């Protein structure tokens, strides 16, 4: 059992759990919220739940955060039922408190939420084979498709300007001029590269302003470890970690999934010769994604799929460079040059996507015809 038994018991008593608390296990899942797995028993059966303490330093408005999550999962449940699926496994099922609130604020001011535990599944930390890329792509494509007609006006923007690339460039401008860590002179090549691509930064935001791209429900953290895979079938069946669900572009989710999951090495790789776009993984993910989302996407969205991979990679590199110039105040680092190494891998990937763009566009063109 963990040390804060008293608080856990207080929280448990304020949710309509089945049975009596039998065991509490802390997990290392997630980097932001504190997560526990609860086991309760009624004497005949055990029941498992996931309990999370919301990090209100990151998510400063838990009411808006939980409003987004409860509304989106409720919408998904109805869609999954209409589709003949099992909403108990295919989306997260959050519990309301005994006083009908989506979270409980304890006697120390902490905010807690809970959802039912999904068993017989696993997660992956990396995309190491095309089939995983394909299945995770299908999971995120289905997530987007099921929510394609969600009333976006009901969603709060919990992290303003999360993927506003021009704003990220403004932050880089400030970091360069202030030079808080005294590192600007040592990264002139990286700064020059970022500035040479600045014209790309506002393409998607301009298309939003002109009404040419639809604002949709976006997940905003489309890494493979946010997909549950079935232990028996190995198929991806549920998208998790919904904290960053908010209004955005489908292209943000697609582009970031390629950036994080279709490369030949991880973003910490110091040898840039080992870090490139994996075209096979790109095609596998895109195939899975379009198999589920292809009919819901507009022509303008399809037209910008490859560009979104480049832009989201560029944006991430700019963020790493900004943090390096600021003295590593945002991203967790393991050594002094960690953010610079990450920045360089992202900028290398931008170049590689540009070099392979004709090949990637041909893949998208082939696949969209397959699914329309």
N, C-alpha and C positions, 0 to 999 in steps of 0.2 A: 504493500500500500504506500501511497505517496504521503508526504509530510503534512499537507494541508487537508487532513481528513475532515476536520470540522467544517471547512468551507464546502468541500465536496458533498458532505451529508446535507448541508443547508441547501445547496443547489438541487440535489436529487429530490429532496422533499418538496420542491416547488415545481417539479415536472410530473406529468401523469404516467410515470413508468410502471411497467408490469413487474410485480414481485418485489422482493427485498434485495438491497444492495449486497452483493456477494464478493465482488472483486473489482479493483480499479487498477488499470495498467496505463502508465504514461507511454506515449509513442513519440518517435522522432519525425513523424509525418508533418510536412509543412515547415516553413521557415519563419512564419509570422505569428500564427496563433498557437497557444498551448493546447495540446490535444490528448485526450484520454479515452480509453475503451472501458466501458462499464459492463459488468456482468451482473444481472439480477436474476433471482430465482423465486418461483412461486411454490417451490417444494417438489414440483413435478417436471417443470421445464425451465431451462435457462433462456434469458433474453439479453441481447447485446445492443448497446447503443454507443455512439460516438459523442463525447462531450468536449466542447471547445470553449476556451476562454478567449474572447475576441480581443485582439490587440488594438485598443482604442487610441494608441499613439499613431497608428497607421490609418485606422478607420475611425475617424473622429466623430462620425455621426452614425451610431449603431442602428438608429431607427431607419435611416435611409438605406443603409447596407442590408438590413434584414427585410425591409420592404421589397427591395429588388429580388432578393433570393426567394422569399416566400411566394411572391407573385409569379416569378419565372418558373419555379418548380411546380406550382399549382397549374399553370398553363401547360407545362410539359406533361404532367400526369394525365390531363384530359386528352391531349393529342396522342399520347402513347396508348391509352385505352381505346381510342377511336381507331388506332392503327393495329389493334389486336395484340399489343405488347403487354408487358408486365411492369407497371410503374413502380412497384416495390423494388425492382432491381435496376430499371433503366433510367431512373432519376433519383436524386436524394429526397428522402422523406423527413422533413423537419417537424419537430413537435412544438406546439404552443405550450406555454406554462399553464399552471393551474388557474392563473388570473387572465388567461387568453392573450398573453404577450409572446412575440416570437423570440424573446430572449429574457433572461433573468438577471437582474442587477443585485449582486450579493451585498452583505452588510459592510463590505470593504469598498464597494463601488465598482467592482469588476462586473463585466457583462459576459453571460454564458448562454450558449445555444446548444442544441442537441439534435441529432438525427439518428435514424435506425441504422444499425450496422449491416452492411451487405457482405454476406459470406461467400465462400467458394470462388474467390477472385484474387487477382494479383495486379500489381503495377510494374511498369518497366522504367528504369532510369535513363535508358538511352535507346535510340533506334539503331539496332545492329543488323537488321535484315529487312529486305523489302516488304515482306508480309506484315511486319509490325507497322511499317510506315503506311501501308495500304489500309490496314484495319483502324489505325488511329485517325487517318484521314477520313475514313467513312464515319467514324464516331463524331468528329467535329463537323463534318458535312451534314450529318443528320441533325445534330444539335442546331445548326444554323437553319436548316430547312424547316424543322418543327416550329421554330420561333419566327419564321419569316413573316407571319402575319400578326405577330404580337404588337399590341398598341404601344408604340415606343414612348408616347407621351407619359406613360405610367412609370417610366424608369428614371431614377435619379443618376446623375453623373457623380459617382462617389469619389473619383480621383480626377479632378478637372484637367483637361488638356493632356491626358495620359499619352496619346499617340499624336499629339499636335507637333509635327516635326519642325515647323518654323519656330515654335516656342522653344524647342530643344536647341535650335541654333542660337536663339537669343540668349539662352543660359550659357552656351559656349562662348558667345561674345563677352559676356560678363566675366566668365572665368578667365579668359585670356587677358582682359584688361586689368583685372584685379590681381591675377597671378599669385594667389594666396600661398601656394606651396613653393613658389620660386622655380617652377618646372617648365615654364613656357618656352624658354630658349632651347631646351633639350628635345622638344617635340615639334619643331618647326615643320618637318615633313608631314607629320600627322595633321597638324593644323592646316597646312596648305592643301592636303588632300580633301579634308572636310570642306573647306571653302570652295574647292573646285567643283564640288557636287551640290552646292547650296541651291542652285536653280531647281534641282529635283525636289527639294524639301516641301514645296508648297503645291505640288501638282494635285495631290489628293484632297487637300483642304480647299483648293480652288474649285475642284469638281463638286465638293459638298456645297459650297456657297452658290454655285451655279445651278444646283439641283440635279446634276447629272449622275450623282451617286446616291443611292438610298441609305439613310441612316437606319441601322438595324440593331438588334440585340447582339452584342459581341461578348465573347468569353474573356478575351484579353490576356490569357495565359495558356496558350495552346501547346504546351510541352507535352510529350508523350506520358510523363508521369501523372498527368491529370486525366488519364483514361483508365478505366477498370477493364481488365481482361478476364474472361471466364476460365476457370481452372480446367474445365473439362473440354470445352470447344476451342479455347484460346482466342475466341472472337472478342472484339472490343464491344462493350454493351452499355457503358455509362460514362458520362463526362462529369468530373467532380471539381472541387475547389472553385466555387462560384462567387468568391468575394469580389472579383473584379468585373463581374457581369454588369454591363451598363451600355448606354447608347454608343455606337461607333460604326465602323465599316467592316463588312465581311472581309475586305482586303487586309485589314489589320490582323485578323486571326489567321488567315491563310499565309500571309507574308511572314509572320513571326513563327508559324509552325515550320516553314521551310528553313528559316534562319536557324532555328534551334535543333531541327531534327533531320536535315538532309545534307549533312556535311561529312567529310571524311575523317574528322577528328573533333575533339571538344574545343570549346572557346578559350580554354586555358593553354592551348598548344603553343609552345614557344617557337617551334620550327615551322615557319609559314609554308614551307614546301609540302608539309603534310596536311595542310588545311585548305580544302577546296569544296566546292559544291559537288555532291554526289548525284549525278544525273539519274541514276537508277532509282535512288531513294526519292528524288523529286518526282519522277514519273509515277512511282508506286503511291506516294501520298496523294498526288493530284488525281490519280485514277480513283482512289477511295473517296476522296472529297467530292469530286464531281459526280460520282455514282449516286450520291445522296443529295447534293446541293445543286447540281448542274441545272435542273429545270427552274430553280428558284432564282438563280442569278440573272442579272440584267446583262445585256451585251457590253455595257461599259465596265461592269465588274469583271467579266471574262477577259476583256481587252487589257485589263490592268493587273491580272494575276501575277505575271512574271515581274512586272515593275514593282508590285507590292513586296515581293521577296527582296528585291534590291533596296527599296526604301526602308523597310523595317530593319534590315541589316545596317544600313547607313545610320539610321536613327539610334540604334543600339550602340554603334561605334562612337557616335557623337556623345552619347551619355557617358560611356566609359571614359572618353577623353576629358569631358567636363569634370567628372569626379576626380580623375587623376590630377588635373590642374588645381582643383579645390582642396587637395590633400586627402582624398579617399574618405569622404564623409558620408557617402550614401551606400555604396555597394560594399559588402563584406569582402575583405582582402586577406590573403595569406602571406603576402610579402610586399615590399614597397612598390615593385613594378607591376603588380598583378593587374591593375586596371589598364595599364599601358599595353600589356600583352593581350588582354581582351580586346582593346581598341584595335590593335593591329590585325588580329584575326578577323574582326568584323570588316575592316577596310579591305583586307585581302579577299574576303568573300564577295564584297561589292564588285571588285574588279573581275572576279571569276564569273559571277552572274552576268555581268556585262559581256564578257567574252563568249559566253555560251547562250546568250539571249536568243539568237535565231533558232538554235536547237530546242530551247525550252519553249519558245512560242509555237514551234511545230508540234511539240508534244501536247500542249494545251489545245491547239486546234484539232488535233486528232481525237483527243479524249472528249472534248465538248460535243463533237459530232456523234460520238459513240453513245452519249447519254441524253441527247435531245432528239 
